[in-house]
Amino acid sequence: MIVGDRVLEVEAKVKDREAWKGGRNTNIAITDISDKGDGWTYYKYIFTVTYGKNGAAGFIKIVGELMGKDEPKEILEKWKKDKKVPNAENERLLNTINYVGTAHAVLAARIINYPSPINLPIFRIQATGDKKIETKKK
């Protein structure tokens, strides 16, 4: 079970504000999984948000680490063997990294005055006019 995270590095850079015409991409990479013999599993990750085409307008890069307690042993075994995460655990880890990475990137985006890397829903309200609602009688 993941019980904590910490940020190891933050890099945020504005390259060319004029190059940003909207659009951003998010990338998540698990770069290392280790256990230091202390009963914890450590998942090192890189969470990157790029602005504009191929990051031409700028980027935010968060390097962090999740800490897990009582994690399945298969995760570390598969990582040591293939540098891959078992499919059964991949979704859980990526969603957790996405959650914590986005939370940290929101603060970095504010500092460089770029939009937060959160896709909020857009509400649209349509006028209904003076239409009557008809009901059928039985």
N, C-alpha and C positions, 0 to 999 in steps of 0.2 A: 504494500500500500504506500502510495506517495504521501509523504507527510511534510515536505518542505521544499523550498527552492531558494537559490541565491543567484544573484547576478555577479558574474565574474568580470565582464567588460561591457561597455556601452560605447558605440560610435554612431554619431549622427552627423550627416554632412549635407549641406545645400550645395549642389554643383551649379545649377543654372535654373533659376526660378522661371525664366521664360520658356524653358523646355517642358514645363509641366502643364499639360493641357487636360489634366484629369487622368484618372487611372493609376492604380498602384498594384503591386504584386507582393505576395507574402510567400516566403519560402522557409521551411523548417527542415533542419538536418540534425540527426542524432550523430554526434561525432565520436563518442566513446561511452562505454559502459564498464564500470569497474566496481570492485569490492575490495576494500582495504583491510579485510579481516576483522572488521569491527561490527559485523552484523548488519551493515547498511549497504545498499546498492546505490551507486552514483551514476546518473545519466547526464552526460555533458551534451549540450545542444547549442546550435546557432539558429537564431530567429532573425530573419532579415525581411525588411519592408523596402521595396524600391518604388520610387516615384518617377513617372514618365516612362517613355519607351526605353527599355533596357537600363533603367536607373539613371537616365540622363539628367533628371532634375535633382536627384539626391537619394539618400538612403538612410535607414536606421538599422543598425546591427547590434543585436543583444547576444552575448555569449553567457550562458548560464548553466546551472546544474540543478537537477532534481535529486532529492534524496528519498529513497524508498526503504521501508522496513518490512521484513518478512516477504520479500518479493520472490516470485517463482524462480527456482534455480535454473530452469530451462532458458531464461532470458540471458543470463550471463554465459551459460554454456554455448548457446547458439552464437552469441556475439564473439566469443573467443575463437570459435571455429570458423564462422562465415562473415563476421562483421555485419550481421543482420539481426533484426528483432523478429521473434516468432509472430506469425500473423495474428494469433489469439491475443497478443499483448500490444501490437503495433497501434491499433486504434486508440486504446486507452492512453498510451504514452504521447501520441501525437496530439490528441485533444487536450491533454494536460499542458503540454508545451505551448500549444496555441493559446490557451487561456492565460497562462502566466506571462508568456512572451508579449501578448497583446496588451496586458495590463502595464507592463514595463515600457513598451513602445509608445503608449499613449502619452506618458510623461516626456519622453524624448521628442515626440512630435510637437508637443507644445513649446518646447524650448527652441526648436528651429522654425516654429511657426508654419508647420505643414499640417494637413488634416490628419486626424487620428486614424490609425489603421483598423477602424471598426466599421463594419458595414451595418449601419442602422437602417431600419425599415423606413420607407418613405410613404407617408399617408397621403391619400388623395381624397378630397371630399367633393362629391358631385351634387349639384343641385337636383332635386327631384321634381321641381316644378309643382304645379297644382294638380297633379294626377290623383284621381280617386282610386282607392283600393277597393276592388270589387270582391265580394265573397259570394260563393254559390250556396243556395239554400237547397236542403234535401227535401 
